[in-house]
C-alpha cells in the first residue's frame, strides 16, 4: 500500500535519491531541495511503500507578471517516482494529494510544465487558452494550468515566473 504524507527534513536524502533516479541525473533533485529550502509556501509530499520513500511531488509559489493575488498560485514540479514503480499509480496519487493541499492553502490556480498526455487527467489544460505563457518560452502544449477557484484566471494574462531557485 502507498501512503502519501508531507515531507520532513529527515526525508531530504531519500527525496534526492528518488528525484535523481527518476530523471536520470541530479539536476531536478538539486532543484527540488533548493526550492524546498527557500520558497514559501511549498507543498512537498512523499509517497512511501513499506517504509521506503518511492515518490515525491513539489508545488511552489509562482507569480504572473503584472498581477497580484491574495494567496499565491502554485507551480507543480518536479514530480518523481522511483523508476521501478512508473505506471503504478504513485505519481497520480502524489499529484492528486498535492492538488488538494494547494486547494486547502487557497491557491487560486496551478501551473505545470510537463508531459502533455499526463497532466490533463488531473484537470490541467493548455495555459495558453488562459493567456498564460511560461517566461520567455513560446506557447507550448507542455505548459498547462488548472483553476482551483472557478474563474480565477478570467482576467489574468501574462508571463508566469517560478521562484528564482528554478533559475
FENLINTA-V920215 format. One record per residue. N is the residue number from 1. RES is the residue in one letter. SS is DSSP state (@ for helix, = for strand, . for the rest). PHI is phi as a letter, one per 30 degrees, with the letter a starting at -180 (* if undefined). PSI is psi in whole degrees, 0 to 359 (none if undefined). Layout:
# FENLINTA-V920215
[[N:RES:SS:PHI:PSI] [N:RES:SS:PHI:PSI]]
This chain:
# FENLINTA-V920215
[[1:X:.:*:142] [2:X:=:c:132] [3:X:=:c:130] [4:X:=:c:133] [5:X:=:a:161] [6:X:=:d:144] [7:X:.:d:155] [8:X:.:b:166] [9:X:@:e:323] [10:X:@:d:353] [11:X:@:d:350] [12:X:@:e:318] [13:X:@:d:317] [14:X:@:d:320] [15:X:@:d:315] [16:X:@:d:316] [17:X:@:d:314] [18:X:@:d:312] [19:X:@:d:313] [20:X:@:d:320] [21:X:@:d:318] [22:X:@:d:322] [23:X:@:c:354] [24:X:.:i:16] [25:X:.:a:162] [26:X:.:d:353] [27:X:@:e:311] [28:X:@:d:325] [29:X:@:d:315] [30:X:@:d:318] [31:X:@:e:312] [32:X:@:e:315] [33:X:@:d:322] [34:X:@:d:313] [35:X:@:d:316] [36:X:@:e:324] [37:X:@:d:331] [38:X:@:c:323] [39:X:.:d:135] [40:X:.:b:138] [41:X:.:d:156] [42:X:=:b:150] [43:X:=:c:115] [44:X:=:b:113] [45:X:=:b:148] [46:X:=:c:154] [47:X:=:c:131] [48:X:=:c:140] [49:X:=:b:128] [50:X:.:h:40] [51:X:.:i:3] [52:X:=:c:136] [53:X:=:d:123] [54:X:=:b:0] [55:X:=:a:160] [56:X:=:a:142] [57:X:=:b:145] [58:X:=:b:135] [59:X:=:b:129] [60:X:=:b:159] [61:X:=:d:146] [62:X:=:b:170] [63:X:=:b:157] [64:X:=:c:121] [65:X:.:e:131] [66:X:.:i:5] [67:X:.:b:151] [68:X:.:b:155] [69:X:.:b:146] [70:X:.:d:319] [71:X:.:b:142] [72:X:.:d:138] [73:X:.:d:162] [74:X:=:b:152] [75:X:=:c:132] [76:X:=:d:130] [77:X:=:k:142] [78:X:=:d:160] [79:X:=:c:126] [80:X:=:b:142] [81:X:=:b:141] [82:X:.:e:129] [83:X:@:e:324] [84:X:@:d:342] [85:X:@:c:10] [86:X:.:e:143] [87:X:.:i:19] [88:X:.:c:6] [89:X:.:i:357] [90:X:@:d:317] [91:X:@:d:321] [92:X:@:d:317] [93:X:@:e:315] [94:X:@:d:315] [95:X:@:d:312] [96:X:@:d:316] [97:X:@:d:320] [98:X:@:d:318] [99:X:@:e:317] [100:X:@:d:321] [101:X:@:d:321] [102:X:@:d:322] [103:X:@:d:316] [104:X:@:d:328] [105:X:@:d:348] [106:X:.:i:15] [107:X:.:d:129] [108:X:.:d:329] [109:X:=:a:166] [110:X:=:b:155] [111:X:=:b:158] [112:X:=:b:141] [113:X:=:c:103] [114:X:.:a:194] [115:X:.:d:112] [116:X:@:e:325] [117:X:@:d:343] [118:X:@:d:310] [119:X:@:d:337] [120:X:@:e:335] [121:X:@:d:341] [122:X:@:c:3] [123:X:.:j:358] [124:X:.:d:145] [125:X:=:b:171] [126:X:=:e:125] [127:X:@:d:333] [128:X:@:e:326] [129:X:@:d:341] [130:X:@:c:357] [131:X:.:i:19] [132:X:=:c:139] [133:X:=:b:159] [134:X:=:c:105] [135:X:.:h:233] [136:X:.:c:10] [137:X:.:d:140] [138:X:.:d:156] [139:X:.:e:142] [140:X:.:a:145] [141:X:.:d:342] [142:X:.:d:343] [143:X:=:c:116] [144:X:=:b:159] [145:X:=:b:157] [146:X:=:b:120] [147:X:=:d:127] [148:X:.:c:334] [149:X:.:c:119] [150:X:.:e:132] [151:X:.:i:2] [152:X:.:e:333] [153:X:.:c:9] [154:X:.:e:321] [155:X:.:b:26] [156:X:.:c:123] [157:X:.:b:143] [158:X:=:k:187] [159:X:=:d:130] [160:X:=:c:135] [161:X:=:b:130] [162:X:=:d:171] [163:X:.:e:153] [164:X:@:e:332] [165:X:@:d:340] [166:X:@:d:343] [167:X:.:i:none]]
